[in-house]
Amino acid sequence: MLWSGLGGSAMSVSRLTRLNALLQRELGALMKFHISPELKNTLVTITGVKVTSNLREASVYYSVFSQDANAEEKVASLLQAKRVQLQSDLAARVVMKYTPVLHFRYDSTPARADRVMAILNELQLSDEEHHHAGPAAEH
């Protein structure tokens, strides 16, 4: 069990940042027990947490890596179905005056980054093929 060291409701930015990081780490660990066993060949990563200043609510950002075209929808449904259990387990792991209500938000940044990298790799391969063909191929 971890003690977050929160006394009153007013928090400094650095304490709120540390709390966000702590909740991100703990929720990531909880994914292994609640989400991963139900979704084979799907990786769910907690990419960030943002707790409101009154500590009552938290936006939890997650990404999904899977070959399953419907994985994002399956994960969203499963997270919503397991929200109360995740909050309860989080309360047992992180001692706070209030355990925030979790709101899950899909983070498409990693998927977009993968797509950009794939495009860049394709462009690089295309450019290399063009240069290897040499001047004779251009005539």
VEXDREN-2710 file (C-alpha; in Angstrom, 1 decimal):
% VEXDREN-2710
k/r/px/py/pz
1/MET/0.0/0.0/0.0
2/LEU/1.3/3.4/-0.9
3/TRP/0.7/6.6/1.0
4/SER/0.4/9.6/-1.3
5/GLY/1.2/12.1/1.5
6/LEU/-1.9/14.3/0.8
7/GLY/-3.1/16.3/3.6
8/GLY/-5.5/19.1/2.5
9/SER/-7.3/19.5/-0.7
10/ALA/-5.0/22.3/-2.0
11/MET/-2.0/20.9/-3.8
12/SER/1.0/22.4/-5.4
13/VAL/1.6/21.7/-9.1
14/SER/4.6/19.4/-8.3
15/ARG/2.6/17.3/-5.8
16/LEU/-0.3/17.0/-8.3
17/THR/2.3/16.0/-11.0
18/ARG/3.7/13.4/-8.7
19/LEU/0.2/12.1/-7.9
20/ASN/-0.6/11.9/-11.6
21/ALA/2.5/9.8/-12.1
22/LEU/1.8/7.6/-9.1
23/LEU/-1.8/6.9/-10.4
24/GLN/-0.5/6.2/-13.9
25/ARG/2.0/3.6/-12.6
26/GLU/-0.6/1.9/-10.3
27/LEU/-3.3/1.8/-13.0
28/GLY/-0.7/0.4/-15.4
29/ALA/-0.1/-2.4/-12.9
30/LEU/-3.8/-3.0/-12.5
31/MET/-4.2/-3.4/-16.2
32/LYS/-2.3/-6.6/-16.0
33/PHE/-4.9/-8.1/-13.7
34/HIS/-8.1/-6.7/-15.0
35/ILE/-7.7/-6.0/-18.7
36/SER/-4.8/-8.1/-20.2
37/PRO/-6.3/-11.6/-19.2
38/GLU/-9.5/-10.8/-21.1
39/LEU/-8.0/-9.4/-24.2
40/LYS/-5.4/-11.7/-25.6
41/ASN/-2.8/-10.3/-28.1
42/THR/-3.8/-6.7/-27.1
43/LEU/-1.5/-4.4/-25.2
44/VAL/-3.2/-1.6/-23.2
45/THR/-0.9/1.1/-21.9
46/ILE/-1.8/3.9/-19.5
47/THR/-0.1/6.9/-21.2
48/GLY/-1.1/9.6/-18.7
49/VAL/-3.4/10.6/-15.8
50/LYS/-4.7/14.0/-15.0
51/VAL/-6.4/14.5/-11.7
52/THR/-8.6/17.5/-11.1
53/SER/-7.3/20.0/-8.5
54/ASN/-10.0/19.0/-6.0
55/LEU/-8.8/15.3/-6.5
56/ARG/-12.4/14.1/-7.2
57/GLU/-12.0/13.1/-10.8
58/ALA/-9.2/11.8/-13.0
59/SER/-8.9/11.5/-16.8
60/VAL/-7.0/8.3/-17.6
61/TYR/-5.4/8.3/-21.0
62/TYR/-4.7/4.9/-22.6
63/SER/-3.4/3.5/-25.9
64/VAL/-4.1/0.2/-27.5
65/PHE/-1.8/-2.0/-29.6
66/SER/-3.4/-4.9/-31.3
67/GLN/-3.9/-6.7/-34.7
68/ASP/-7.6/-6.8/-33.9
69/ALA/-9.4/-4.1/-35.8
70/ASN/-12.1/-3.8/-33.0
71/ALA/-9.6/-3.7/-30.1
72/GLU/-10.1/0.0/-29.3
73/GLU/-13.9/-0.6/-28.9
74/LYS/-13.3/-3.7/-26.9
75/VAL/-10.9/-2.0/-24.5
76/ALA/-13.1/1.0/-24.1
77/SER/-16.1/-1.2/-23.1
78/LEU/-14.0/-3.3/-20.8
79/LEU/-12.5/-0.3/-19.1
80/GLN/-15.9/1.1/-18.5
81/ALA/-17.2/-2.2/-17.2
82/LYS/-14.3/-2.5/-14.8
83/ARG/-14.1/1.2/-13.8
84/VAL/-15.6/0.6/-10.3
85/GLN/-13.3/-2.4/-9.6
86/LEU/-10.3/-0.4/-10.8
87/GLN/-11.2/2.5/-8.6
88/SER/-11.6/0.2/-5.6
89/ASP/-8.3/-1.5/-6.2
90/LEU/-6.6/1.9/-6.7
91/ALA/-8.0/3.0/-3.4
92/ALA/-6.4/-0.1/-1.7
93/ARG/-3.1/0.7/-3.3
94/VAL/-2.9/4.5/-2.9
95/VAL/-4.2/6.0/0.3
96/MET/-5.9/9.3/-0.4
97/LYS/-8.7/11.2/1.2
98/TYR/-10.8/10.7/-1.9
99/THR/-10.3/8.2/-4.7
100/PRO/-11.0/10.0/-7.9
101/VAL/-13.7/8.9/-10.3
102/LEU/-11.9/7.5/-13.3
103/HIS/-12.8/8.7/-16.8
104/PHE/-11.0/6.8/-19.5
105/ARG/-9.9/8.6/-22.7
106/TYR/-8.4/6.9/-25.7
107/ASP/-5.0/8.4/-26.6
108/SER/-4.3/8.0/-30.3
109/THR/-0.9/9.6/-30.1
110/PRO/1.1/6.3/-30.2
111/ALA/-1.0/5.0/-33.1
112/ARG/-0.5/8.2/-35.0
113/ALA/3.3/8.1/-34.3
114/ASP/3.5/4.6/-35.6
115/ARG/1.7/5.6/-38.8
116/VAL/4.0/8.6/-39.3
117/MET/7.1/6.3/-38.8
118/ALA/5.7/3.8/-41.3
119/ILE/5.2/6.6/-43.8
120/LEU/8.7/7.9/-43.2
121/ASN/10.1/4.3/-43.6
122/GLU/8.2/3.9/-46.9
123/LEU/9.6/7.2/-48.2
124/GLN/13.1/6.3/-47.2
125/LEU/12.8/2.9/-48.9
126/SER/11.4/4.6/-52.0
127/ASP/14.2/7.2/-52.0
128/GLU/16.8/4.5/-51.6
129/GLU/15.3/2.4/-54.4
130/HIS/15.4/5.5/-56.6
131/HIS/19.1/6.2/-55.8
132/HIS/20.1/2.6/-56.3
133/ALA/18.6/2.5/-59.7
134/GLY/21.3/5.0/-60.8
135/PRO/21.4/7.4/-63.7
136/ALA/21.0/4.6/-66.3
137/ALA/17.4/4.0/-65.0
138/GLU/16.5/7.6/-65.5
139/HIS/17.2/7.7/-69.3
END
